Amino acid sequence: MAIFGKIEDLKKQLKQKSFQVAFDYLENISNDIFQIKDKECIKEFLDENIFVLKQAYKTKNREDCFFESHRKYIDIQYMVKGSEIMDVSSLDNLDVIQDYDEEKDFTKYSSKKPFSSLLIKDKELAIFYPNDAHQPCIKVDDSTLIYKAVIKIPVDLI
């Protein structure tokens, strides 16, 4: 089940060590993320199993986005600067348009209604588990450049 909110609230609910590693990183995230250029993604390991993808990109129209899910990793999507809409759906409500790629840990879906939408703003995050298909990158009003950190936690650490 997807979870969203602020770090200080989620830290009280998610006590596993792997989540604490992620939260500690996000609470102390360096300003070097603002050096990332539009459409750039930088991967850094937080420990031997957990890594972060630091990203910058412009938000898009919903019809230009897609649902995705992952089997091996839990996604923690943290909005460093900006706002975007993230749609969430049960896998049962979607049609697979790109089969699971084990190397990329990625399945791509087309959307069917119903789905739910989350508005994720500065310093907020959403956590997506393997059964949570999610469609990030959606613009709120206008397309804007956002800075995001996506932490990947292996499912077997939870």
C-alpha angles and dihedrals in degrees: 000000000000117000126196140178141082125330095243091057097043093047088065092055103038109055101163114123093240091058090048090054089053095045092048090053093048094047089055101034112158124241088236086092087077089064090067114108126227111286092013123129125189122194121210129172117232091190135339093294110022123070140175130222109208109203144178123191144140117260116243144206113281092245089059092056132073141204119255138178137191131212103193101040141048112222122224105189110193122187107220093176130358137021134266141168118244118195118210129197142167112257088239090067095057139074118226111238097169119032121233114290107205095197092054094032089226141132120182124211141186115228130247122179135287109065135136127236130218125198106215115192137179112319094006128115144196125211118208124193124201093270091052113090108201135191111200131173097062116148119239099210108327131014108267137174110257133187117218138173116208113194118199117208118186111244091228090064092064 
